[in-house]
Amino acid sequence: MVQLVGTRPFTPQTLAVFTLYYWFNRAHRSHPMPTAMEGLVIGEQLRQEKAMWRAMWLSLLIGIPSACYALLLPYYRLGADTAQVGGAQRWFGWEAYNRYLLPWLTAGQKLNLGAIGFTVGGFLFVWLLHLLRAYWIGCPFHPVGYAISGTWSMEMVWFPLFLAWLAKALVLRYGTFRDYYNYSQFFIGLVIGDFVSGGLWNIYGTAVGREVYRFNE
């Protein structure tokens, strides 16, 4: 909205509230809903919907307080502005305020015709991709892929996603459905193995108090 009409129509309080929603589009790598939806689909296929729901609610009730405790504990033990805490924790909190709110309140911002044009163009292009998906069977382009392609996280995951797409395309092109099923089990095993190894490294690092391999990067 600030890009559309500038900062003049909004009060400082409203701009401060706008800033609280900065996390929506900072980076698309921590959304819980895709994982939750996949879990519910798995539960439905295994006829264990209620068990999956209970597991998800239990993970929420345990995971959220545990994550908050794990993030806040180093602040009180080591200090929030020390090298021992790590970089991300120090700048995520003030990044939105320094990058957006401070310039809005001090210098202001006029409506940005360029941003408006690119927003409209992106909207129309997404609808074009949607129509292609609706009328072109086997269309390789997805509107969601275009929407998240410009985020910072994509520079770290584009090549693994490309390899996954290439492997799937080759198997579907030159193999059978049974081959696809067998190979998919292998690749699922690779993903699970990566998470298991990363989790074990984190447990080891916590136990010995040492910086270890971080599998999420």
C-alpha positions in Angstrom: 0.0 0.0 0.0 2.9 2.3 0.6 4.2 1.6 -2.9 0.8 2.4 -4.3 0.0 5.7 -2.6 3.1 6.7 -0.6 3.3 7.4 3.1 1.4 10.6 3.3 -2.1 9.0 3.7 -1.0 6.9 6.7 -0.3 7.8 10.3 3.0 6.7 12.0 1.0 4.2 14.0 -0.4 2.6 10.8 3.1 2.5 9.2 4.4 0.8 12.3 1.7 -1.9 12.0 2.6 -2.3 8.3 6.1 -3.1 9.4 5.0 -5.9 11.6 3.9 -7.8 8.5 7.4 -7.6 6.9 8.0 -11.3 7.7 5.3 -12.4 5.2 7.6 -11.9 2.2 11.1 -11.6 3.6 11.9 -15.2 2.6 9.8 -18.2 1.7 11.6 -21.0 3.5 9.8 -21.4 6.8 6.1 -21.7 5.9 4.5 -24.5 8.0 1.4 -25.0 5.9 3.0 -27.0 3.0 4.5 -29.5 5.5 1.2 -29.7 7.4 -0.8 -30.2 4.2 1.5 -33.0 3.1 1.3 -34.6 6.5 -2.5 -34.5 6.4 -2.5 -36.1 2.9 -0.2 -38.9 4.1 -2.5 -39.4 7.1 -5.5 -39.6 4.8 -3.9 -42.1 2.5 -2.9 -44.3 5.5 -6.4 -43.9 7.0 -4.8 -42.3 10.1 -6.3 -38.8 9.9 -7.1 -38.4 13.6 -3.7 -39.7 14.6 -2.0 -37.2 12.3 -4.1 -34.3 13.7 -3.2 -35.3 17.2 0.5 -35.5 16.3 0.3 -32.0 14.6 -1.4 -30.4 17.6 1.1 -32.0 20.0 4.0 -30.8 17.9 2.6 -27.2 18.0 2.0 -27.3 21.8 5.6 -28.6 22.4 7.5 -27.1 19.4 6.5 -23.4 19.7 7.4 -23.0 23.4 10.5 -25.0 22.9 11.6 -22.9 20.0 11.0 -19.7 21.9 13.0 -21.0 24.9 15.9 -22.1 22.7 16.0 -18.7 21.0 15.8 -16.6 24.1 18.1 -18.7 26.3 21.4 -17.6 24.5 20.3 -13.9 24.8 20.2 -14.2 28.6 23.2 -16.4 29.0 25.6 -14.8 26.5 24.0 -11.4 25.6 22.0 -10.6 22.5 24.7 -8.5 20.8 27.7 -10.9 21.0 29.3 -13.0 18.4 28.5 -16.2 20.3 24.7 -15.8 19.7 24.9 -15.8 15.9 24.1 -13.3 13.1 20.5 -14.0 12.1 19.1 -13.6 15.6 20.6 -10.1 15.9 19.3 -8.6 12.7 15.9 -10.3 12.1 14.3 -8.2 14.8 15.3 -4.7 13.7 15.7 -5.4 9.9 12.2 -4.4 9.0 12.3 -1.2 11.1 15.6 0.0 9.8 14.9 -0.9 6.2 11.3 0.4 5.9 9.8 2.1 8.9 12.8 4.5 9.6 12.9 5.9 6.0 9.1 6.1 5.9 9.0 8.2 9.1 12.0 10.4 8.4 12.0 11.0 4.6 8.7 9.7 3.5 7.9 8.0 0.2 5.9 9.0 -2.8 3.9 6.6 -4.9 6.2 4.4 -6.9 4.9 4.1 -10.5 7.6 1.6 -11.4 6.6 -0.7 -8.5 3.0 -0.4 -9.4 3.7 -1.3 -13.0 5.7 -4.3 -12.1 3.0 -5.4 -9.6 0.3 -5.2 -12.3 2.6 -7.0 -14.7 3.3 -9.7 -12.3 -0.4 -10.1 -11.5 -1.2 -10.5 -15.2 1.7 -12.9 -15.8 0.5 -15.1 -12.9 -2.9 -15.2 -14.5 -1.3 -16.2 -17.8 0.5 -19.1 -16.1 -2.7 -20.1 -14.4 -4.5 -20.2 -17.8 -1.6 -22.2 -19.3 -1.9 -24.8 -16.4 -5.7 -25.0 -17.0 -5.6 -25.5 -20.8 -2.2 -27.0 -21.4 -1.8 -30.6 -20.2 1.7 -31.1 -18.9 2.5 -27.4 -18.6 5.9 -27.2 -16.8 5.4 -23.7 -15.5 3.6 -23.0 -12.2 2.3 -19.7 -10.9 3.7 -20.4 -7.4 7.1 -21.0 -8.8 7.1 -17.6 -10.5 5.8 -15.9 -7.4 8.6 -17.2 -5.2 11.4 -17.2 -7.8 12.5 -13.7 -6.8 13.0 -14.3 -3.1 16.4 -14.6 -1.5 16.0 -18.2 -0.5 15.8 -19.4 -4.1 19.5 -18.8 -4.7 20.2 -21.6 -2.2 17.6 -24.2 -3.4 17.2 -23.6 -7.1 19.8 -26.2 -8.1 18.5 -29.0 -5.9 15.0 -28.3 -7.2 16.3 -28.4 -10.8 18.0 -31.7 -10.1 14.8 -33.1 -8.7 12.8 -31.9 -11.7 15.4 -33.4 -14.1 15.4 -36.8 -12.4 11.6 -36.9 -12.4 11.4 -35.9 -16.0 13.9 -38.5 -17.1 12.2 -41.3 -15.2 8.7 -40.4 -16.5 10.1 -40.0 -20.0 12.1 -43.2 -20.3 10.8 -45.4 -17.5 7.6 -47.0 -16.3 5.3 -46.2 -13.4 6.9 -48.9 -11.4 10.3 -47.3 -12.0 8.9 -44.0 -10.9 7.6 -45.5 -7.7 10.9 -47.2 -6.9 13.0 -44.2 -7.6 10.7 -41.9 -5.6 11.3 -44.1 -2.6 15.0 -43.7 -3.0 14.8 -39.9 -3.2 12.5 -39.7 -0.3 15.1 -41.7 1.6 17.7 -39.1 0.7 15.5 -36.3 2.1 14.8 -38.2 5.3 18.4 -39.1 5.6 19.4 -35.4 5.3 17.0 -34.4 8.1 18.1 -37.3 10.3 21.8 -36.5 9.9 21.2 -32.8 10.5 19.2 -33.6 13.6 21.9 -35.8 15.0 24.5 -33.1 14.3 22.4 -30.6 16.2 22.0 -32.9 19.1 25.8 -33.5 19.2 26.6 -29.8 18.9 24.2 -29.1 21.8 25.7 -31.8 24.0 29.3 -30.8 23.5 28.7 -27.0 23.1 30.3 -26.8 19.7 29.4 -25.3 16.3 28.6 -28.1 13.9 27.3 -28.8 10.4 24.0 -27.0 9.8 22.0 -29.0 7.2 19.4 -26.3 6.6 21.9 -24.1 4.7 
